[in-house]
């Protein structure tokens, strides 16, 4: 190793060491400030965690129910700010895809093919070795209160 390389490495290592020491000091101050905040606002933080857990549970229940309604009825617009978007998923044996690409000449082939490109082809044409699955995704209005209010207003005699 040359003297210049050694000096450069030493300087770079020293710079990293200095940066790590400075960051560790700041990390300690941030941890201290977070602990002080948590202690000062313990009740608020407990309420925050509880609200987050309740929101996640309510979201999960609504998504499961919406999925069940969609699977039963096939409807995509469920009302109340809830809809279902579907995407098509294709599954296949990659070896079959490579064989098809070699025979058809539709995609460049070495020993593998561009699977993203093949996925587009597999969605566009029917191939005997490709299985298609429709995957639903539940969409919930970001302003759910407004959607509920609008839905209630649209139903004659509904209470708000």
N, C-alpha and C positions, 0 to 999 in steps of 0.2 A: 504494500500500500504506500502510495506517495505521501509526502508530508502534507501536501495541499489537500488530498483526499482525507487524511487523518484529521486535519484541522476542520474541514467542512463537516465531517461526521461528528466531531466533538462539539462544534458550534450548534449543529442541528439538534444533537442530543441535549445540550445545555438549554437550548430554546424550549424544547419539549418539557424538560424537567421544570423549568421556570413556569411554563404555562400550566402544567399539572399542579404545581404548588399553589398558584394563584386560583385555579379552579377549585381545588380542595378547600381553600379558605372561603371562597364564595359559597360552595356547596354547604359548608358548615353553617354559614350565616343564614342561608335559605332554609335549611332544616330547622334551625333555631326559630326563625320567624314563623315557619309553618306550625311548629309545636306551640308557639305562643298564640298564634291565631286559633288553632284547634282548642287550646285550653280556654281562651277567652270566649270563644263562640261554640263551646261544646254542644249546647242545646240546639243551636241553629244547624250545626253540622250533622247532628243525629236526625233532625227533621229532614235535612237535605238527603241523607242516605235513605231514609224511610220513603220519602217522596219518589226518589229514583227507583227504588225497588218496587213500589206500588205501580209506578208508570210502566216499568218493564213488564210486570205481571199482566197489567191490563192490556198492553200492546200484544203480548203473546196470546192471551185469551181471544182478543178480537181477530188476530190473524188466523188462529186455528178455526174459529167459528166461520170466518169469511171463506176460508179454504173449503170447509165442509159444505157450506152453502153452494159455492161454485161447483164443487164436485158433484153435488146432488142435482143442481138445476142447469149447470152449464152457463149460467149468466155471468157476464163480466162486469156489468155496472150494477152494483149491489145497493146503491143508495147510501145516504148518510156519509157521503164523502169517501166511500170505500169502493174500490174497483179491483179488477184482476187483470194483470197483463200476463200474457203467455209467451214463452219462447220455445222454440223447437230445439231439442238436444238430439244430436246424432251420435250413435255409438257403433263401433265396428272394430274388427281386428285390423291393426295397422298393416299386417302382412298382406291381407286381402286388398287393402287400399293401394299398397305399392304394386301388387300384381295388376290391379285394374289400371293404374296410371301407366304402367309399362305397356299394357295391351292397347289402351285407348290413345296414348300419346298426348293426353290432355294436360298433363303437368310434367315439369322436368323431374327426372328420376335419377338418382344415383343408387344408393341402397336404401335410402329413405326418401320421403317426399315432404313437402311443406304441408304440415297437417292443418294449418289455418286455411290454406288455399283449398285443401281437400274438403274440409268441413263446409266451405261455401259450395263446392261442387255437389257434395252429398245432400245439401239442402235443396239444391236446384233440380237434380235429376234423381229418379228412382234407381237405386242400385240394390241388387238382391242381398248383399251382405251387410247392408246398413239398416239399423233399427232406429226408428224415430220415436221420440218421447216428447210430449208437450209438457213443459214445466211451468206451472202457474206461479205468479209472484203477486202478493197482495200489496196494493197501493192504498195508503190512507192519507186523506187530505191533511196538509200541514195545519190549516185552520179548521180543525174538526168542529169547533163550536159554531162557526159560521155555516158549515155544511149541515150540521144538525138543525140549526135554526131555519135554514132555507128549506130543508126537507119537511120540517114540521109545518112551515107556512104553506107548502104546496099541498098538504093533505087537509081537505075541508074538515073542520071540527076537531082538529088535533090540538092538544094543549101544548104550550111551549114550556 
